[in-house]
């Protein structure tokens, strides 16, 4: 499993998420893209990402960030070195769109995109090229659907974003990307706004995600 950090960084909440998967028998890879390890640094990391704007292309619509190619290479390396059928991927917030793009690669068998928010300030657009969308559709048809999650009151990943995803991938009656909207005004479904209480929407979402990856990968 590859968990791609979100903007706040690889803080305690992200490490707790990784532990949930380890407890289910997964080996976790956490690529360190930016920011201090073990800490949340949203403001500082935003500045760091702006300094890496060529790699992340924060505002580019209909365009895939160059760093996705590096992440694809990582997934392929993991598949080859571990001698496994393929890997699972989770992307969140800034990297939520990366998880969707990675689902177009042969090394990835399952993916979850939590609150995908790029391109910034352009909710009606997707952060991936038309060729990427074609590749993702084809690969999902050959493997299994992926999932996306958001809070209903999230201004960064709003209803327009999910509508754009649905239009790009589910416009022919097939459900390639299943979209899930949780009640509330939070943003980070699996980390900063996660509530580890039985019956809470975020706890139920994580349970479903764990079951999804277990079915596809284990």
C-alpha positions, 0 to 999 in steps of 0.5 A, a space after each residue: 500500500 502506498 499512502 501519499 501525504 496530504 498538505 499538512 504533512 506526515 503527522 500523527 494522524 497520517 501515521 495512525 492511518 498507516 497503522 490501521 492498514 498495518 493491523 490489517 496485514 498491509 505493508 505501507 510505503 509513505 513517500 516523503 514529498 515535503 515537510 517535517 516528519 511526524 508533525 503537521 505544518 500546513 502553512 509551512 508546507 504550502 510554501 514548500 509546495 509553491 517552491 516546488 510548483 513545477 512538480 505539483 502544477 497547483 493551478 493547472 487544469 487538464 494537466 497531470 503534475 510531473 510528480 505523478 510520473 515519479 509516483 508511478 515509478 515508485 509503484 512499479 518498483 514496489 510491485 517488482 521488488 515485492 513480487 506482487 500482483 500490484 499495489 493500492 494507493 491512497 491520495 488525500 487533498 493536494 495528492 487526492 488527484 494523484 491517486 486517480 491518475 495512478 489508477 491508470 498504471 498497470 502497477 496499481 490495482 486499487 485506489 482511494 482519493 480522499 477530498 481531491 482538491 486540485 487544480 486549486 480554485 477550479 472545482 469544475 476541472 480535473 488535474 489530469 490530462 485527457 490521455 490520462 482519463 482514457 488510460 484510467 477508464 481502460 485500466 479500471 474496466 480491466 481491474 475494479 472501480 476506485 473510490 473517492 470521499 469528501 465532506 458535504 460542506 468542504 469548500 475545497 473539494 465541493 460538489 462541483 468537483 465530484 460532478 466533474 469526476 463523475 462526468 469524466 469517468 461514469 458518463 456511459 452508465 458504468 461506475 468506474 469511480 464511486 463517489 461518497 459524500 459524508 455529512 459535515 463541514 470537515 476536510 480531511 476525511 481520514 486524518 485531521 477530521 477523522 473521529 475514531 468512534 463506532 458509527 461515526 461517518 469517518 470511522 465507517 468510511 475507513 472501515 469500508 476502505 480497509 475492506 475494499 483494499 483487503 478484497 482487491 489486494 490481499 
